[in-house]
Amino acid sequence: MADTTYTPPKVWTHDAENGGTWASINRPTAGAREQKELPRGEHPFQLYSLGTPNGQKVTILFEELLAAGVSEAEYDAWLVNIGEGTQFTSGFVEINPNSKIPALLDCSGETPVRVFESGAILFHLAEKFGMFLPKDGAARTECMSWLMWQMSTAPIIGGGFGHFYAYAPEKFEYAINRFAMETKRIMDVADKRLAETRYLAGDDYTIADIAAYGWLGGFVRGESYTDAATFLSVHEYTNLMRWGEELGERTGVKRGLVVNRDAPGKIKERHSAADIDAVLGA
């Protein structure tokens, strides 16, 4: 049997033909690849995103704010097609130098403010409107701890498990086993915490839940990476399932999940509540 063990070279070089779902756009360099401005709508907030787990966090929060009567949180949500490399246009890079969705332009003040990274956007909006984030003390610290916990787990679930389970050009047993183990450990952390409290940060629903639901909610719904929920036996995490099913019934969550998704029953862009009403039958 031929030896297929990979021996790393002394100096790594980029192999553009390494295969995989995202091989055509991934490069080891940052910055704009095309000069192109982003569209701008009429609302105070301009969101440039895609309905991936990270993108869903922000649209869910916007819809939660609007459902709570915060009309100042009106937003335009523009689709960023990461498969076509829209995230590498000059307009997008000006908002997020890291070329990752979501990216937000807060135009509610005299000077537009850019906000990038989903956790930072959630914190910015929650603090701005004084909702879904405890104001001070231990409760605020607990919420921020769980928010940062979620941000640290996303690369494990997505770039680790999701990549090798669903997107890599070949199935590598070691990589899948490694990241499946880590993903299940993350779910176990959430499950044990949710055995103690209704929500991640305590008795109140916060941006920590919204952030975590972006990634864990897909597994609860059985949507992540085709049948990954079965592969990971997600149903065994009963507290996580209870939490995910409860959040999935919230109006803001239902509405936020359909935005920036090019599929039946979803909407590519959102410029008014009517756009979502049209697909949800509201």
C-alpha positions, 0 to 999 in steps of 0.5 A, spaced: 500 500 500 502 506 498 504 511 503 499 517 503 502 520 509 503 528 508 509 531 509 509 538 510 514 542 506 519 547 509 516 553 506 508 553 505 506 555 498 499 556 496 496 551 492 490 554 488 488 547 485 487 544 492 480 543 491 474 543 496 468 548 495 471 554 496 478 553 493 476 558 487 476 564 492 480 562 498 487 566 498 492 567 503 492 575 502 487 580 504 484 586 501 480 588 495 480 584 488 475 589 485 473 596 485 466 596 486 461 600 491 456 597 495 449 599 494 445 604 500 438 604 502 434 609 505 434 606 512 439 607 518 442 601 518 445 598 512 447 590 513 451 586 507 451 579 509 448 572 507 444 568 511 449 563 514 449 562 521 453 568 522 449 572 518 443 570 521 445 572 528 444 579 526 438 579 522 435 575 528 437 581 532 434 586 528 427 583 527 427 582 535 428 589 536 423 591 531 418 586 534 419 589 540 417 596 537 424 599 536 422 602 529 429 606 529 432 599 528 429 599 521 435 596 516 436 594 509 439 587 508 443 586 502 445 579 499 453 578 499 454 572 495 461 569 498 461 564 492 462 569 487 467 573 491 463 579 493 466 580 500 472 582 496 470 588 493 473 595 495 466 597 498 465 591 502 473 591 504 472 598 506 467 596 512 470 589 513 478 589 512 477 581 514 472 580 508 467 576 512 460 577 512 456 580 516 458 587 515 454 593 518 454 600 516 450 604 522 448 611 518 443 613 524 448 618 526 452 624 523 457 620 520 456 613 518 460 608 523 462 601 520 461 595 525 464 588 523 464 581 526 458 578 528 459 579 535 461 586 535 455 588 531 450 584 536 454 588 542 453 595 538 446 594 537 444 591 543 448 597 547 445 602 542 438 600 543 439 598 551 435 591 549 438 584 550 444 586 554 444 587 561 446 594 563 451 592 568 454 588 574 455 580 574 449 579 569 452 583 564 459 580 565 455 573 564 452 575 558 459 577 555 462 571 557 457 567 553 457 571 547 465 571 547 464 563 548 460 563 542 465 567 538 470 562 539 466 556 538 464 558 531 471 556 527 471 549 530 464 548 528 464 551 521 471 551 519 473 545 523 467 540 523 463 543 517 469 544 512 471 537 513 464 533 514 461 537 508 466 541 504 473 538 503 474 535 497 476 528 500 473 525 507 479 525 512 477 520 518 482 524 523 479 531 521 472 529 521 473 525 528 477 531 531 472 536 529 466 532 531 469 531 538 470 538 539 463 540 536 460 535 541 464 538 547 461 545 545 454 542 545 455 539 551 457 545 554 451 548 552 447 543 554 450 543 561 449 550 562 442 550 559 440 545 565 441 550 570 438 556 567 433 557 561 437 561 557 445 561 556 446 568 561 441 566 566 433 567 566 433 573 560 434 572 553 440 576 551 445 577 545 448 571 547 442 566 546 442 570 539 449 568 537 449 561 539 442 560 536 445 562 529 450 556 529 447 551 534 439 552 532 441 549 525 443 543 528 436 543 533 432 544 526 436 538 523 438 543 517 446 544 518 450 540 513 445 536 511 444 530 516 449 532 521 444 532 526 444 525 526 451 524 525 452 528 532 446 525 535 444 532 537 437 529 540 441 527 546 442 534 548 435 535 551 436 541 554 440 544 548 434 541 544 429 545 549 432 551 548 433 551 541 426 549 540 423 555 544 428 560 541 425 557 534 418 559 536 420 567 537 417 571 532 424 575 531 427 568 530 423 566 525 423 572 521 431 573 521 432 566 519 429 568 512 433 574 510 439 574 505 438 567 503 436 565 496 432 559 496 424 558 496 420 561 502 426 566 503 428 573 501 435 575 498 434 582 500 430 585 506 428 593 505 421 593 509 417 588 513 413 587 507 419 583 504 419 578 510 411 578 510 410 576 503 414 569 504 411 568 511 404 570 510 404 575 515 
